[in-house]
Amino acid sequence: MVYVSPHAVAAALAMASNVDAFVPSSSTSRASPPSSSLHMSEEYPTTASDILWTPSWKTGERESVIGPLGKYCENLYEVSRRPTRTVECGPIKFGSDHPIVRQTMATTDTANVDASIEQIVRCADEGFDLVRITVQGKREANSAAAIREGLFKRGYDIPLCADMHFQPVVAQLVADAVEKIRINPGNFADGRKDFEEKVYESEEDYVKEREYLVDAFVPLVRKCKELNRCIRVGTNHGSLSSRVLSYYGDTPRGMVESAIEFADICRSQDFHNFVFSMKASNPLVMVQSYRLLASEMYRLDWDYPLHLGVTEAGEGEDGRMKSAVGIGTLLADGLGDTVRVSLTEDPEFEYAPCNRLSEMAEGRLAATNPGAAARQHAVKKYVDTRDITAYARRVGDPPTKDDSEKVDVSLFLNPNGSVISTIVPKMLTADSAPYLYKELGFKTAVGMPFKDIATSDSLFMRTLPEADDANARTALRRMMEVGTGVIVPKDELERNPLENAVALVSLTEAAESGGKLPEGAIRLAVEIDGTEDDDTIAKVKDLDPVMVFIAIDPELSQLHASRRIFENFKANDITVPAIHHYKTTAAESNELALELGTKVGSLLTDGNGDGILIEQVGETNFSVDFLRNTGFSLLQGCRMRNTKTEFVSCPSCGRTLFDLQDTTAQITEATGHLPGVTVAVMGCIVNGPGEMADADFGYVGTLPGKVDLYYGKEVVRKSIPNAEAVDSLVDLIKEYGMWKEKEEEEAEEEVAVAA
């Protein structure tokens, strides 16, 4: 039997009566303005025992009193923004009735007022709606006031957000100057990391330490209510408090419960001008945390906006890809009211991906885009049964080797995720083939190709070289002999047979013909476009293809049509590997990264998909090598297959104690060839040890000109001068047996290749 506390009963009764469970009924409604009263009455709770806390999840009290978790987004079958209240932040507003807010973070030293003003002006001119600045102490709080005044004098009313860690008193001071305060529940009041000394085993142990949270946070809440400031309750996966880590572990649930606790304090003071964030460097953790929070808010009848971001995403296409996987996945479900793309680059460069992700999200909204609505409504009916509280990848059964076949079909796909590359006949000439091998990631010895860790698993060819083109056919045969599949449309194979090829057939045609293969083909692959009825999709099981290509008809919503296919697979126990066939007209690499992260990453984060095939449509803008590496970056960003070093790199801010961009480039150059190794590069200690939860090694600024090196969460080398630190990191990786030397580029050989 579950014990239900009197406070929980009172909260549930209040919710059931549509009355605010924590304060008198003067609570701000969804679109109404906040309270204008500047007087803070003592009617509001001042101690933890006076607050009606959200019933406990861990004891089962919440479900017993309020009910089970339900939906996490407004509509599973069309893109609709989750309805939220309006939260004010100076001249801008967060919430579902307003455009998505684009924001960034300054990288200047906040104490350098002039430099900070100049950078913020550049960000505002670029198009950002809000800029966050670091505030470490009273000096920076005073500087924030000067920055605010300086911006006003120059005619800029762009709101500022103070990023606060460890300093409750300073947060109250800076609230006089800026429009928004970001607090981190993990270290605002409870920054201790002594969970090895104290274990919180019971709910009683856990809740009795809430008093110091209330003492630290209530004064700031009251100050912000007086001044109509905004607060972001910004939980970070890497800096959960010792108390939360001990009781909930390093989990999405712990992140959500930490945020709810601070929200309870806000609500106890009748303060509702706040937003949530659930950031993590791992996109899967980030997506699960936001979905879980959104689901809890539906259960609790809360309507606070969400700030989206993947923290420490890195730089270049990888940083954009990782951000798009996390942010794009949530926006695709209508979650998110403000966005920050955290890149290890100057903040101005964050605007383009931030803006593009927001544009893509706004373009998918059914309510305002008839074309998007038509594509979403055109998807045949299905029941979405995904469990958003846990990640479980659907792993397709890999093809099995048949000794009677001349090639090893089991090597055509990789169980951790496959990359299939598109090639054309002209790439297979005698002169071009050696370059193609390199573009596809093959190693070569005396001109012969061999698969490596990041070699394309299989090839897709719409047109084959003619049968009498001996050089091209030989190049294909050599790749096939080392386990590379060649997938070709059935009609092309009937016109121009290729021995040991895989025949690609539409599912409808394959079902009608019983999967009959053309001459020379050894296995079947089927293409599903989402227009098929349920019975036809179910026939995949009997056809037993080596793989399916999911290539959604452009008249359908790719997200929803793909989800329907995977629901059919689940219902019919179909375990064939599924490859997302993504056709792109993108002309720019960053755009492609954002497209893939959003449109394919949103499926892979649900565990649905076994690989990627990127095909350029129309003009050819990207090399085979670039598309191959982009495919592997997508798989790595979705935590499927590691083919290179994983970097967790913070975006820099006023706390950073070294040149982050330059240092990250040096570390990438020195260690970027170590697949399976994760290196965290942190400019300061604020999120350092915690955000390195998934990292093998950490490089963290601790003092000006000095860094500490970590193995896991343990400091193993301290106060190393910056000039020596990269070499010391390499030595540390060697010490722990995870180093390998870079392979020298193979010397160019002039070898006659026999037919």
C-alpha positions in Angstrom: 0.0 0.0 0.0 1.3 3.5 -0.9 1.4 6.0 1.9 -0.1 9.3 0.7 0.8 12.4 2.7 -1.8 15.1 3.7 0.1 17.6 1.6 -0.2 15.4 -1.4 -3.9 14.9 -0.9 -4.4 18.7 -0.6 -2.4 19.3 -3.8 -4.4 16.7 -5.7 -7.8 18.1 -4.5 -6.7 21.6 -5.5 -5.6 20.4 -8.9 -8.8 18.5 -9.4 -10.8 21.6 -8.5 -8.8 23.6 -11.1 -7.3 25.7 -8.4 -3.6 26.3 -8.0 -2.3 23.7 -5.6 0.3 25.9 -4.0 -1.0 29.4 -3.5 -4.3 31.3 -3.5 -6.1 31.4 -6.8 -4.4 34.6 -8.1 -2.1 32.4 -10.2 -1.3 33.9 -13.6 -3.3 32.3 -16.4 -1.8 31.0 -19.6 -1.9 34.3 -21.5 -2.5 36.8 -18.7 0.1 39.3 -17.5 1.9 38.6 -14.3 1.0 40.2 -11.0 1.7 43.9 -10.9 1.9 44.0 -7.1 5.3 45.1 -5.9 4.5 44.3 -2.3 5.5 40.8 -1.2 3.1 39.6 1.5 4.0 37.1 4.1 1.0 35.1 3.1 3.4 33.1 1.0 5.4 30.2 2.5 8.8 31.0 3.9 9.8 27.5 5.1 10.0 24.2 3.4 7.4 22.7 5.7 4.8 25.3 4.6 5.2 24.5 0.9 2.8 22.0 -0.7 5.4 20.0 -2.7 4.6 18.0 -5.8 3.8 14.5 -4.6 6.8 12.1 -4.7 7.4 10.2 -7.9 9.7 7.7 -6.4 7.4 6.5 -3.6 4.5 6.1 -6.1 2.6 9.0 -4.4 2.3 11.1 -7.5 0.7 8.4 -9.6 -1.6 7.3 -6.7 -2.8 10.9 -6.1 -2.8 12.5 -9.6 -2.7 9.6 -12.0 -0.3 8.0 -14.4 1.9 9.8 -17.0 0.1 10.4 -20.2 1.0 12.3 -23.3 4.2 14.3 -23.7 3.2 16.4 -26.7 0.0 18.0 -27.9 -0.6 15.7 -30.8 1.2 12.5 -31.8 -0.1 12.6 -35.3 0.4 16.2 -36.4 2.8 18.9 -35.4 1.1 21.2 -32.9 2.9 23.4 -30.4 2.4 22.5 -26.8 0.1 25.2 -25.3 1.9 27.3 -22.7 1.4 30.4 -20.7 3.2 33.6 -21.8 6.4 34.4 -19.9 7.7 37.9 -20.2 11.4 38.8 -20.5 11.7 42.5 -21.1 10.5 43.3 -24.6 10.2 39.6 -25.7 7.7 36.9 -24.7 8.2 33.1 -24.5 5.3 30.8 -25.1 3.1 29.0 -27.7 1.3 32.2 -28.6 4.6 33.8 -29.8 7.4 33.0 -32.3 10.3 30.8 -31.1 12.9 33.0 -29.4 16.4 32.7 -30.7 19.2 33.2 -28.1 22.9 32.9 -27.5 25.6 33.4 -24.9 28.4 36.0 -24.8 31.9 34.6 -24.7 33.5 37.8 -23.4 34.7 38.4 -19.8 31.6 40.1 -18.3 33.9 42.4 -16.4 35.1 43.8 -19.7 32.1 46.0 -20.2 33.1 47.5 -23.6 34.0 44.2 -25.2 30.8 42.6 -23.9 28.7 45.5 -25.3 30.3 45.2 -28.6 29.7 41.4 -28.8 26.1 41.7 -27.7 25.5 44.4 -30.3 26.9 42.1 -33.0 24.6 39.3 -31.7 21.6 41.6 -31.8 22.5 42.8 -35.3 22.8 39.2 -36.4 19.2 38.6 -35.3 19.3 37.2 -31.8 16.4 38.0 -29.4 18.3 37.5 -26.2 21.9 37.1 -24.9 23.1 35.4 -21.8 26.2 36.6 -19.9 28.1 35.0 -17.1 27.9 36.5 -13.6 30.4 34.9 -11.2 30.4 37.5 -8.4 29.6 41.1 -7.4 32.1 42.5 -9.8 30.3 40.9 -12.8 26.9 41.9 -11.3 28.1 45.5 -11.3 29.4 45.0 -14.8 26.1 43.6 -16.0 24.4 46.8 -14.9 26.9 48.8 -16.9 26.4 46.6 -19.9 22.7 47.0 -19.7 23.0 50.8 -19.4 25.5 50.9 -22.3 23.2 48.9 -24.5 20.3 51.2 -23.8 22.4 54.2 -24.6 23.2 52.7 -28.0 19.5 52.0 -28.6 19.6 48.3 -28.0 16.8 46.8 -25.7 17.8 43.2 -26.3 17.2 41.5 -23.0 20.1 40.0 -21.0 20.1 36.8 -19.0 22.5 36.4 -16.1 24.0 32.9 -15.9 24.2 32.0 -12.2 26.0 29.2 -10.4 26.7 28.9 -6.7 25.8 32.6 -5.9 22.3 33.1 -4.5 23.1 36.6 -3.1 24.7 37.8 -6.3 21.7 36.6 -8.2 19.6 39.0 -6.2 21.9 41.9 -6.9 22.1 41.3 -10.7 18.3 41.0 -10.9 18.2 44.8 -10.6 20.1 45.0 -13.9 19.0 42.2 -16.3 15.7 40.9 -17.5 16.3 37.2 -16.8 18.1 35.0 -14.4 19.2 31.4 -15.2 19.6 29.3 -12.1 21.0 25.8 -12.1 19.2 23.6 -9.6 22.2 21.5 -9.3 24.5 24.1 -7.8 22.5 27.3 -7.1 22.1 26.2 -3.5 23.3 22.7 -3.5 26.6 22.5 -5.3 28.1 19.9 -3.0 29.4 16.8 -4.6 29.8 14.7 -1.4 27.3 11.9 -2.3 30.0 9.3 -1.6 29.9 10.5 2.1 26.1 10.7 2.5 23.6 8.4 0.9 19.9 9.4 0.6 18.1 6.1 0.9 14.6 7.3 1.8 12.1 10.0 0.8 12.4 11.3 4.4 16.2 11.7 4.0 15.7 13.4 0.7 13.0 16.0 1.6 14.3 17.0 5.0 17.2 19.0 3.3 14.8 21.2 1.3 15.0 23.9 3.8 18.3 25.3 2.6 16.9 25.3 -1.0 14.0 27.4 0.1 16.3 29.8 2.1 18.5 30.3 -0.9 15.9 30.6 -3.6 12.9 32.3 -2.2 14.6 35.8 -1.9 15.5 35.7 -5.6 12.0 34.5 -6.5 10.5 37.4 -4.6 12.9 39.9 -6.1 12.1 38.7 -9.6 8.4 38.9 -8.9 8.8 42.5 -7.6 10.7 43.5 -10.7 8.8 41.3 -13.2 12.0 39.5 -14.1 12.1 36.1 -15.8 13.8 33.0 -14.3 15.0 29.9 -16.2 15.1 26.8 -14.1 17.9 25.2 -16.0 18.8 21.7 -15.1 22.0 20.3 -16.5 22.8 16.6 -16.8 26.4 17.3 -15.9 25.8 19.3 -12.7 23.1 17.5 -10.8 23.5 18.0 -7.0 24.9 15.4 -4.8 21.5 14.9 -3.2 19.8 14.3 -6.5 22.6 12.0 -7.8 22.4 9.9 -4.6 18.6 9.5 -4.7 17.8 9.4 -8.4 21.1 8.7 -10.0 22.6 10.4 -13.1 19.3 10.1 -15.0 16.7 12.0 -16.9 14.3 11.4 -14.0 16.7 13.0 -11.6 17.0 16.1 -13.9 13.2 16.4 -14.0 12.7 16.0 -10.3 15.4 18.6 -9.6 13.6 21.1 -11.8 10.1 20.4 -10.4 11.5 21.0 -6.9 12.6 24.5 -7.8 9.4 25.1 -9.7 7.5 24.2 -6.5 9.3 27.0 -4.7 8.5 29.5 -7.5 4.8 28.5 -7.4 4.7 28.7 -3.7 5.4 32.4 -4.1 2.7 32.8 -6.8 5.6 33.4 -9.3 5.0 31.9 -12.7 7.2 34.0 -14.9 9.7 31.2 -15.5 10.8 28.6 -18.1 12.4 25.2 -17.9 15.4 23.7 -19.6 16.8 20.1 -19.4 20.3 20.3 -21.1 22.7 17.5 -21.7 25.6 16.9 -24.0 24.2 13.5 -25.0 21.2 14.1 -27.3 19.4 10.9 -26.3 19.5 12.0 -22.6 18.5 15.5 -23.5 15.5 14.3 -25.6 14.3 11.9 -23.0 14.6 14.5 -20.2 12.6 17.1 -22.0 9.9 14.6 -23.0 9.7 13.4 -19.5 9.4 16.9 -18.1 6.7 17.8 -20.7 4.8 14.7 -19.8 5.0 15.5 -16.1 3.7 19.1 -16.8 0.7 17.6 -18.7 0.1 15.4 -15.6 0.4 18.3 -13.2 -1.6 20.7 -15.4 1.4 23.0 -15.7 2.0 25.1 -18.8 5.5 26.6 -18.5 7.6 27.2 -21.7 10.6 25.2 -22.6 14.1 26.4 -23.5 15.8 23.9 -25.8 19.5 23.2 -26.1 22.2 20.4 -26.4 25.0 21.6 -24.1 28.6 21.3 -25.2 27.7 20.3 -28.7 31.1 21.1 -30.2 31.9 22.9 -33.5 31.4 22.6 -37.2 29.0 20.1 -38.8 29.3 17.8 -35.8 28.2 20.4 -33.4 25.3 21.4 -35.7 24.4 17.8 -36.3 24.3 17.0 -32.6 22.2 20.1 -31.8 19.8 19.3 -34.6 19.3 15.7 -33.4 18.3 16.9 -29.9 16.6 20.3 -30.6 15.1 19.2 -34.0 13.6 16.0 -32.5 11.7 18.0 -29.8 10.6 20.8 -32.1 9.2 18.1 -34.5 6.8 17.2 -31.7 5.8 20.8 -31.0 8.0 21.1 -27.9 10.1 24.2 -27.4 9.6 27.9 -27.1 13.1 29.2 -27.2 16.3 27.7 -28.7 20.1 28.1 -28.2 22.6 26.1 -30.3 25.7 25.8 -28.2 28.8 25.8 -30.5 32.5 26.1 -29.7 32.5 29.1 -32.0 31.9 32.9 -31.7 28.3 33.4 -30.6 27.4 35.3 -33.8 27.9 32.0 -35.7 25.2 30.3 -33.6 22.5 32.4 -35.2 22.3 30.7 -38.6 21.7 27.1 -37.2 19.5 28.5 -34.4 17.3 30.4 -36.8 17.2 27.6 -39.4 16.0 25.0 -36.8 13.4 27.5 -35.6 12.3 28.1 -39.2 12.1 24.4 -39.9 9.9 23.9 -36.8 7.6 26.8 -37.7 7.3 25.4 -41.2 6.0 22.1 -39.9 3.2 23.5 -37.8 -0.1 22.1 -39.0 -2.1 25.1 -37.7 -0.3 27.7 -39.8 1.0 25.7 -42.8 -1.6 24.0 -45.0 1.0 22.0 -46.9 2.5 20.6 -43.8 -1.0 19.8 -42.4 -1.9 18.0 -45.7 1.2 15.8 -45.5 0.6 15.0 -41.9 -3.0 14.2 -42.4 -2.2 12.1 -45.5 -0.4 9.5 -43.3 -2.6 6.4 -42.9 -4.0 5.9 -39.4 -1.8 4.1 -36.8 -1.4 3.9 -33.0 1.8 5.4 -31.6 3.0 3.1 -28.8 6.5 4.6 -28.2 7.6 4.7 -24.6 9.2 8.1 -24.0 10.4 7.2 -20.5 13.1 4.9 -21.7 15.4 4.5 -24.7 15.4 1.1 -26.4 16.9 0.7 -29.9 15.1 -1.5 -32.4 18.0 -3.5 -33.7 17.4 -5.2 -37.1 18.6 -8.8 -37.5 21.8 -8.6 -39.6 21.9 -10.7 -42.8 23.5 -14.1 -42.4 26.3 -15.6 -44.4 25.5 -18.3 -46.9 28.5 -20.5 -47.8 27.0 -21.2 -51.2 27.3 -17.4 -52.1 30.5 -16.0 -53.5 30.3 -12.9 -51.2 29.8 -12.5 -47.5 26.4 -10.9 -47.1 26.8 -10.7 -43.3 29.3 -7.8 -43.9 26.8 -5.7 -46.0 25.5 -4.0 -42.8 26.9 -3.2 -39.4 24.8 -4.1 -36.3 25.7 -0.8 -34.7 24.4 1.2 -37.6 25.3 1.3 -41.3 26.3 3.9 -43.8 25.4 3.2 -47.5 27.0 5.5 -50.1 25.6 6.5 -53.5 28.1 6.2 -56.4 27.8 6.4 -60.2 29.7 4.5 -63.0 32.1 7.3 -63.9 33.7 7.0 -60.5 34.8 3.4 -61.3 37.1 4.1 -64.2 40.7 2.9 -64.0 41.9 6.4 -63.2 39.1 7.2 -60.7 38.8 3.9 -58.8 41.8 4.5 -56.5 40.3 7.8 -55.5 36.9 6.3 -55.0 38.3 3.7 -52.6 39.7 6.5 -50.5 36.4 8.5 -50.7 34.5 5.4 -49.5 37.0 4.9 -46.5 38.7 1.8 -47.7 42.3 1.1 -46.9 44.4 -0.1 -49.8 47.3 -2.4 -50.2 49.0 -2.7 -53.6 45.9 -1.0 -55.0 43.4 -3.5 -53.5 40.6 -2.2 -51.2 40.0 -3.4 -47.7 37.3 -2.3 -45.2 38.3 -0.1 -42.3 36.4 1.2 -39.2 34.6 3.9 -41.2 34.3 2.4 -44.6 30.9 2.6 -46.3 29.1 -0.7 -45.5 27.4 -1.0 -48.9 26.9 1.0 -52.1 23.8 2.2 -53.9 23.9 2.5 -57.7 20.9 3.6 -59.8 22.9 2.9 -63.0 25.5 0.2 -63.4 28.6 0.4 -65.7 28.0 -1.5 -68.9 28.9 -5.2 -69.0 31.8 -4.6 -71.3 33.4 -1.9 -69.1 36.0 -4.3 -67.6 37.8 -1.7 -65.4 34.6 -0.5 -63.7 33.3 -4.0 -63.2 36.6 -5.1 -61.7 36.6 -2.1 -59.3 33.0 -3.1 -58.2 34.0 -6.8 -57.8 37.0 -6.0 -55.6 34.8 -4.0 -53.2 32.2 -6.8 -53.2 34.8 -9.4 -52.5 35.7 -7.7 -49.2 32.1 -7.6 -48.0 30.7 -4.5 -49.6 27.1 -4.9 -50.8 26.0 -3.3 -54.1 22.3 -2.4 -54.1 20.7 -1.8 -57.5 17.1 -1.2 -58.6 15.6 -4.3 -60.1 14.8 -2.7 -63.5 18.5 -1.8 -63.9 19.6 -5.3 -63.0 17.2 -6.7 -65.6 18.7 -4.4 -68.2 22.3 -4.8 -67.1 22.9 -7.8 -64.8 25.6 -7.7 -62.1 26.6 -10.9 -60.3 26.1 -10.9 -56.5 24.1 -7.7 -56.5 21.2 -6.9 -54.1 18.0 -6.1 -56.1 16.0 -3.2 -54.8 12.3 -3.5 -55.4 9.3 -1.5 -54.2 7.5 -3.3 -51.5 4.2 -3.3 -53.5 5.9 -4.9 -56.5 7.9 -7.4 -54.3 4.7 -8.5 -52.6 3.0 -9.0 -56.0 5.9 -11.0 -57.4 6.7 -13.0 -54.3 10.2 -11.4 -54.2 11.4 -12.8 -57.5 15.0 -11.8 -58.2 16.5 -10.7 -61.5 19.4 -12.5 -63.1 22.6 -12.4 -61.0 21.1 -10.9 -57.9 21.6 -12.9 -54.7 19.4 -11.1 -52.2 16.4 -8.8 -52.1 16.0 -5.3 -50.6 12.6 -3.6 -50.5 11.7 0.1 -50.6 8.8 1.3 -48.5 7.4 4.8 -49.2 4.7 5.0 -46.6 1.7 4.9 -49.0 1.3 1.1 -48.5 -1.5 -0.3 -46.4 -0.9 -2.2 -43.2 -1.3 -5.6 -44.8 1.2 -4.8 -47.5 3.8 -3.6 -45.0 3.3 -6.7 -42.9 4.3 -8.8 -45.9 7.9 -7.7 -45.4 8.2 -10.5 -42.9 7.5 -13.3 -45.4 9.6 -11.6 -48.1 12.6 -11.7 -45.7 14.7 -9.1 -47.5 18.3 -8.4 -46.5 17.2 -4.8 -45.7 14.4 -2.3 -46.2 14.9 1.2 -47.5 12.5 3.8 -45.9 12.1 6.4 -48.6 9.0 8.4 -47.7 6.7 9.7 -50.4 7.1 13.6 -50.6 3.3 13.9 -50.2 3.6 12.4 -46.7 5.1 13.7 -43.4 8.4 11.9 -43.2 8.3 11.7 -39.4 4.8 10.4 -39.0 4.9 8.0 -42.0 8.1 6.5 -40.7 6.7 6.1 -37.2 3.8 4.3 -38.7 6.1 1.9 -40.5 8.0 1.1 -37.4 4.8 0.6 -35.4 3.8 -2.0 -38.1 7.1 -3.7 -37.7 6.7 -3.9 -34.0 3.2 -5.3 -34.2 4.2 -7.9 -36.7 7.6 -8.8 -35.1 9.5 -7.7 -38.3 13.2 -7.5 -37.5 14.6 -6.7 -40.9 17.3 -3.9 -40.8 15.7 -0.5 -41.8 17.8 2.0 -43.7 16.6 5.6 -43.9 17.0 6.7 -47.5 17.3 10.5 -47.3 17.2 12.4 -50.6 18.5 16.0 -50.3 18.8 19.1 -52.5 20.8 20.9 -49.9 23.6 23.0 -51.4 25.5 23.8 -48.2 27.1 21.4 -45.6 25.6 23.1 -42.5 22.1 22.9 -44.0 22.5 19.2 -44.7 23.7 18.6 -41.1 20.6 20.4 -39.8 18.3 18.5 -42.2 19.6 15.1 -41.3 19.8 15.8 -37.6 16.2 16.9 -37.6 14.5 14.6 -40.1 16.4 11.4 -39.6 17.8 12.0 -36.1 14.3 12.4 -34.8 13.6 8.8 -35.7 17.0 7.4 -34.6 16.5 9.0 -31.1 13.5 6.8 -30.8 15.7 3.8 -31.6 14.0 3.4 -35.0 16.5 2.8 -37.8 19.6 0.8 -38.6 21.5 3.1 -40.9 21.5 6.0 -43.4 21.7 6.4 -47.2 22.1 10.0 -48.3 21.4 10.6 -52.0 21.8 13.9 -53.7 19.0 14.9 -56.0 19.7 17.2 -58.9 23.0 19.1 -58.7 25.9 17.3 -57.0 27.1 19.5 -54.2 29.0 17.1 -52.0 31.7 14.5 -52.4 31.3 10.8 -51.6 33.8 11.2 -48.8 31.8 14.1 -47.2 28.5 12.3 -47.4 30.0 9.2 -45.9 31.5 11.1 -43.0 28.3 13.0 -42.5 26.4 9.7 -42.3 28.8 8.4 -39.7 28.5 11.7 -37.8 24.8 11.2 -37.7 25.1 7.7 -36.3 27.7 8.8 -33.7 25.5 11.8 -32.7 22.6 9.4 -32.1 24.9 7.2 -30.0 24.8 4.3 -32.4 28.2 3.7 -33.9 31.5 5.4 -33.0 34.0 5.8 -35.8 36.0 8.7 -34.4 36.8 10.4 -31.2 33.8 11.9 -29.5 34.3 15.4 -28.2 32.2 17.1 -25.5 33.3 20.7 -26.0 31.7 23.6 -24.1 30.8 26.7 -26.2 32.9 29.1 -24.1 31.6 32.0 -21.9 33.0 34.6 -19.6 34.2 32.0 -17.2 36.4 30.3 -19.7 40.1 30.2 -18.6 41.8 29.5 -21.9 41.2 30.1 -25.6 38.6 27.4 -26.1 38.4 27.4 -29.9 42.2 27.2 -30.4 42.6 24.6 -27.6 39.8 22.5 -29.0 41.4 22.6 -32.4 44.7 21.5 -31.0 43.1 18.6 -29.0 41.1 17.5 -32.1 44.2 17.5 -34.2 46.1 15.5 -31.6 43.4 13.0 -30.5 40.7 13.0 -33.2 41.8 9.5 -34.6 40.7 7.5 -31.6 37.3 5.9 -32.2 35.6 4.8 -29.0 37.4 7.4 -26.9 35.5 10.5 -25.5 37.3 13.6 -24.6 35.7 16.5 -22.8 37.1 20.0 -23.2 35.7 22.4 -20.5 36.6 26.0 -20.1 35.9 26.1 -16.4 34.9 23.9 -13.5 31.2 24.8 -13.4 30.0 21.9 -15.5 33.3 20.2 -15.8 33.3 16.9 -13.8 29.5 16.4 -14.2 29.3 17.1 -17.9 32.1 14.7 -18.3 29.9 11.9 -17.1 30.2 10.1 -20.4 33.8 11.1 -21.1 36.9 9.0 -20.8 39.2 12.0 -20.4 38.6 15.6 -19.4 40.6 18.8 -20.0 39.3 21.5 -17.6 40.4 25.0 -17.0 40.8 25.6 -13.2 43.1 28.6 -12.9 44.2 31.2 -15.4 46.9 29.5 -17.6 46.4 26.1 -15.9 44.2 23.1 -16.5 43.4 19.9 -14.7 43.2 16.5 -16.5 40.6 14.0 -15.6 40.1 10.3 -16.1 36.4 9.8 -15.8 35.3 12.1 -13.0 38.6 11.8 -11.1 41.3 14.5 -11.3 44.6 12.7 -12.1 46.8 15.6 -13.1 46.6 19.1 -11.6 47.6 22.7 -12.6 49.3 21.8 -15.9 50.4 24.9 -17.8 48.4 25.5 -20.9 51.4 25.1 -23.2 52.0 21.6 -21.9 48.5 20.4 -21.4 47.7 18.9 -24.8 50.8 16.8 -24.7 50.1 15.8 -21.2 46.6 14.7 -22.3 48.1 12.5 -25.0 50.4 11.0 -22.4 47.4 10.3 -20.1 45.5 8.5 -22.9 48.5 6.4 -23.5 48.9 5.7 -19.8 45.4 4.2 -19.7 46.0 2.1 -22.8 43.5 3.9 -25.1 46.0 5.4 -27.5 47.0 4.3 -31.0 49.3 6.1 -33.4 47.9 7.9 -36.4 48.2 5.9 -39.5 50.5 7.4 -42.1 48.8 8.1 -45.4 49.7 5.3 -47.8 52.4 6.3 -50.2 51.2 6.6 -53.7 51.9 3.5 -55.6 52.1 2.9 -59.3 51.0 -0.7 -59.5 49.5 -2.3 -62.5 46.2 -3.8 -61.6 45.5 -7.1 -63.3 42.0 -7.7 -64.5 
